[in-house]
Structures are given as structure tokens and as C-alpha cells.
């Protein structure tokens, strides 16, 4: 753990200083093509472009309500999109190589954004570790993924979106430290961990209201497994865009009611150095907690 933290603080050069610039330029072309294949959606075209192609949310009212309810991380393209696609392709028994190629092209199509690329790196490393029979706890896998990403793209040391994605992934992985087997307990603990670990990167940008825990528990799965698939279905089968239109209209009607009790106060975000200290302190704390809980017990 100490060695990994030392590497995290000292990695500052990549194999090519122009790698991120070249990838971003290529991604800009892919993103334009992604927008061109979107079906005509007279009411919610901008929302469809955000969900599928990673475009910025231009509707300020929608953006504010998503921020208040802390559902914005589900709505915009993030690592959760790639994880969902990988799960769907796995159900269809698509080989990993083909799944990787699809997710690689999709990462380019959504602008080569740090959260999506972090998820892509994480899947690749997980496959490599399994092939080599190397076992890493989930939180250390998140750390290894982040370090690999920063090695290739050191410019992302200043990326707030990477730090937010890293905190979210670390929060989800923290559940494994307690080795909970009950689904509900794991879900509740994961949401509590997300609420705590996301407090620093969201400070001044999003909502830290306790209601966000409830919204993420019950509404985030609906967005991820209903609204997003309907958007993808509209791309594959354009005449079905009316399904997305209806669901998006319903979602837009619900949001103001859910956001009403929450005040969104914007302040200056914490400096990047503070957030990196927050992330690596959380990694250290989880590692120490795991050692105290389980060291010497696995052999009993």
C-alpha cells in the first residue's frame, strides 16, 4: 500500500506527452458522428445527446434539478454507462475482446472523458489480473486503475471529473471491506459511502442533502436501467424514439418536485491537491480497516 501511494504521488510522465491531445482530437470526430446518428427528438434532443453522446447538458433547469437530486452522475455519460454496457454484452455472451473494442469506440464517441476512460482501464486491468491469477481487493483495484490512467494521461492530475469518478468507484468498492452478503445492506452501505466520499469533490458544485441518498437508492436504478436503455433503443431503432420521449417527459415532471426541498449553494470547489489528499487518505483508511478486520482470520 505504501509503495502504491508513493507511486501515486510521483507519477508525472506518460509514455507520450501528446497522447491525451491526440486521443481528444480523435474523440471529437467520433463524438460528431455519434450526434449525427441520433434520431430526431423534437422535445428532448439535447437530453438524448447528453445521455448517449456525452454532450453537456444545455438545459439549465434540468441541470440544476439533476444537481440538487445528485442524479446528474447517472444522467451524463460516466463509468456507470460502460459498466452497464459491459453487463448487457456479457449477458449476450459477447467475447471480452469484442466488448473491449465496442467500449473503446464508445469512449471515443462520448469525448474520451476521464470517467469513461477510467472505467475502460478498470475493466482491462480486471481481465489482466484474472488472467494472471493476481488478486487485489476492490479498493486497491480502484487505486491501480487510477494510477495506470494517470501514467498514460498525467494532464488528468488536474481533472475534477476524474477525481469525482475515482471517489464514486472507491465508495462502491469500500463495501467489499466489510464482506457483506445481504444485498440490501450492501446497497445501503454503498450509498452512505458515496454520500461521504463525494462530499469533498461535490463541495460547492452539487447537493450534499441527505435526500440524495434516498434518490440514489430508488431512482438512480430507474434512470440507469430504464431511461438510458430507452435512449439506446431510439438510436438502434429510430421509430421507437417516442418511448424515450415519453419517459423523459415523465422524468422531467418528477424532477422539480424532488428537487424542491433542496437548496443548491454554489461555492468555489476545493483545490485539486486537497482532493488528491482526500482520495489517498480514504484508500489508506480502507486498507488499514481491512487489515484490522480480517488479518489473520482468513486462515482460521
Secondary structure as the mmCIF struct_conf table of DSSP 4:
data_model
#
loop_
_struct_conf.conf_type_id
_struct_conf.id
_struct_conf.beg_label_comp_id
_struct_conf.beg_label_asym_id
_struct_conf.beg_label_seq_id
_struct_conf.end_label_comp_id
_struct_conf.end_label_asym_id
_struct_conf.end_label_seq_id
HELX_RH_AL_P HELX_RH_AL_P1 UNK A 2 UNK A 10
BEND BEND1 UNK A 15 UNK A 15
TURN_TY1_P TURN_TY1_P1 UNK A 17 UNK A 18
HELX_RH_AL_P HELX_RH_AL_P2 UNK A 19 UNK A 36
TURN_TY1_P TURN_TY1_P2 UNK A 37 UNK A 37
BEND BEND2 UNK A 38 UNK A 38
HELX_LH_PP_P HELX_LH_PP_P1 UNK A 39 UNK A 40
TURN_TY1_P TURN_TY1_P3 UNK A 42 UNK A 44
HELX_RH_AL_P HELX_RH_AL_P3 UNK A 45 UNK A 53
HELX_LH_PP_P HELX_LH_PP_P2 UNK A 55 UNK A 57
HELX_RH_AL_P HELX_RH_AL_P4 UNK A 60 UNK A 69
TURN_TY1_P TURN_TY1_P4 UNK A 70 UNK A 70
HELX_RH_AL_P HELX_RH_AL_P5 UNK A 72 UNK A 75
BEND BEND3 UNK A 76 UNK A 76
HELX_RH_AL_P HELX_RH_AL_P6 UNK A 79 UNK A 91
TURN_TY1_P TURN_TY1_P5 UNK A 92 UNK A 93
HELX_RH_AL_P HELX_RH_AL_P7 UNK A 96 UNK A 109
TURN_TY1_P TURN_TY1_P6 UNK A 110 UNK A 111
HELX_RH_AL_P HELX_RH_AL_P8 UNK A 114 UNK A 131
TURN_TY1_P TURN_TY1_P7 UNK A 132 UNK A 133
HELX_RH_AL_P HELX_RH_AL_P9 UNK A 138 UNK A 152
HELX_RH_3T_P HELX_RH_3T_P1 UNK A 154 UNK A 158
HELX_RH_AL_P HELX_RH_AL_P10 UNK A 160 UNK A 173
TURN_TY1_P TURN_TY1_P8 UNK A 174 UNK A 174
HELX_RH_AL_P HELX_RH_AL_P11 UNK A 175 UNK A 178
TURN_TY1_P TURN_TY1_P9 UNK A 179 UNK A 179
HELX_RH_AL_P HELX_RH_AL_P12 UNK A 183 UNK A 201
TURN_TY1_P TURN_TY1_P10 UNK A 202 UNK A 205
BEND BEND4 UNK A 206 UNK A 206
TURN_TY1_P TURN_TY1_P11 UNK A 210 UNK A 210
HELX_RH_AL_P HELX_RH_AL_P13 UNK A 211 UNK A 218
TURN_TY1_P TURN_TY1_P12 UNK A 219 UNK A 219
HELX_RH_AL_P HELX_RH_AL_P14 UNK A 220 UNK A 222
HELX_RH_PI_P HELX_RH_PI_P1 UNK A 223 UNK A 227
HELX_RH_AL_P HELX_RH_AL_P15 UNK A 228 UNK A 236
BEND BEND5 UNK A 237 UNK A 237
HELX_RH_3T_P HELX_RH_3T_P2 UNK A 238 UNK A 240
HELX_RH_AL_P HELX_RH_AL_P16 UNK A 241 UNK A 259
TURN_TY1_P TURN_TY1_P13 UNK A 260 UNK A 261
HELX_LH_PP_P HELX_LH_PP_P3 UNK A 268 UNK A 271
HELX_RH_AL_P HELX_RH_AL_P17 UNK A 272 UNK A 294
TURN_TY1_P TURN_TY1_P14 UNK A 295 UNK A 299
#
